Amino acid sequence: MEELKDFILKFGEETSERKANRFYQNPDSPRYNKSFGKAAENGEKYFFIASYNRDMMCMEYFESNISTANHSGKTDDFIKSWVSKFGVGRCKSILAQVINDALYDGRYEKEVKADVGKYRFGSKDKEYPLIRTNEHPGLINIVYKELMKMEREKTRKNEQER
């Protein structure tokens, strides 16, 4: 009987994990913004893990490709590719988190810093994993402004469809 119980629990865990991973494969899926402790309390630990893994893949893709794209004059192509894989929301939120950790840096423009403020990093209702990069702040600023533009266009398009 104990083996059956263990099997059922394991099956439920595997099902939850697959469901979370499938959900976060969608580029439009939002970042999970609760702590691991709260996720575990709510039975959502696999959503936390899947979102975290997606965040790390997103940042790794950015770091692995942005400098080369910038030096070869293909920054716009890179941004389109990055957004198609991870979604404008996740890409923008991840860079916003990086910028938020360095608001003192004068290489980030005022409009970028103002937009980053909308994310409310550090508030009690939102918790995200620590994300850092060594990419140049000027380059991050350029990419973030393009993501802001893409987000505005997406919002405008959605409003027109209604």
N, C-alpha and C positions, 0 to 999 in steps of 0.2 A: 504494500500500500504506500509505503514511504517512497519507493521508486516512482510510482505513478504520480505522486504529488510533486516530486522533483522534476519529472518530465514535463508536467503541465506548467510549472513555474518557468522552466527553461524555455519552453515553447512560447509562452507569453512574452518573455524577455526578448527572444529572437524576433518575434513578430513586431514588437515595439521598436526595436532597433531598425528593422527593415523599413518600417513605416516612416520613421524619422529620416533615415537616409534618403528614401524616395522623395519625401517632402522637400528636403534641402537640395536636391539635384535641380530643382526648378530655379532658374535665375531670379525669378520674381519673389522668391520666398524671403521673408524678413529675417533679420538677425534675431536670435533668441536673446532676450535681455534680462533674464533672471540669473541669480547666482546658481552655482551647482547645488548648493545646499537647498535652496528653494525649489529648484527643479526636481531634486530627489524627493523632497517632501510631497510634491504634487504629482509624482509618478511620471515626470517628464525628463528624466536624466538623459535619455537617448536623444531627445530634441536638443538639449544643451550640447551634448557631445557632437552631434551631427552639425549643428550650427557652428560650433567652435572649429571643427575640422574644415568646414567650408570657408570660414574666415581665414584660417591659416593658408589654405590653398589659394585663396584670392590674393592675399598679401604676397605669398611666394611668387605667384604669377606676375604680379606688379613688379616686384623687385628683380625678378629674372629677366624682364623684358623692357622695362621703361627706358633705361639708359641707352640701350642699343637702338631702340625705336627713335629716341630723341636725337641721337647722333646721326642716324641715317635719314632724318627728316620724315619719319613715318609715325610720329606721335599720334596723329588722328586715327590712323589705321589701328595702332595698338589699343587706343581707348575703345574703339568700336569692338574689337575682338575681346577685350577684357570685360566690357559690359555685357556682351552677348553670352559669355560664359558664366558670369557671376551676378549680373543685374546691376542697374544703376544705383539702386538703394544700398546694396551691400558695399559696392566699391566706394561710394560717396561716404557712407558711414564709417568705413575703415579709415579712409584718409582724414575724415573729420576727427576721428579719435587721435590720430597722429598729430594733427595740427593743434588740437585742444591741449595736448601735453606740452606745446611750445608756443603758446599765445604771445609770449614776450618777443618772439622772433619777428623782427621787422620785415623779413622777406615775404611774410604772408600779408596779403592785401586786406584792407579793412572790410570789404564786402565778403571776403572769404571767412574772416574771423567772426563776422556777424552771423553768417549762415551756420557756422560750426556751433554757435551758441544755441541754436534750436534743438540740438541733440540732448542737451541736459546731462552730459556725462558727469558722473559723480553724484547724481541725485539718488535718493534712497530707493526709488522705484525702478531704476535701470542699472544693471551691472553688466559690464562687458569684459572679456579677457584682455589682458595687457597686450597691446600691439605697438611695435616700434619698427622704424626703418632708418637706414642710413642714406636714403636717397636725398638729393639736394632739395631744400625747402622751396627754392624757386621753381623747380620742376613740379613738385607736389602742388604748389599754388596754381600753376598753369593747368595741370590735369584736373584739379578740383573745380576750377572755374568752368572748364569744359563739361564736367559732370553736372554742375549747377545748370548750365545751359540745356543739357540733355534732359534733366529733370523738369525744367520749365516747359520744354517742348512736349514732353510726355504728358504733363498735366494739361497743357493746352489741347492736345489731341484728345485726351480722355473727356474733357469738357465739351468738345465739339461733337463727340460721338453720343453724348447724352441727349 
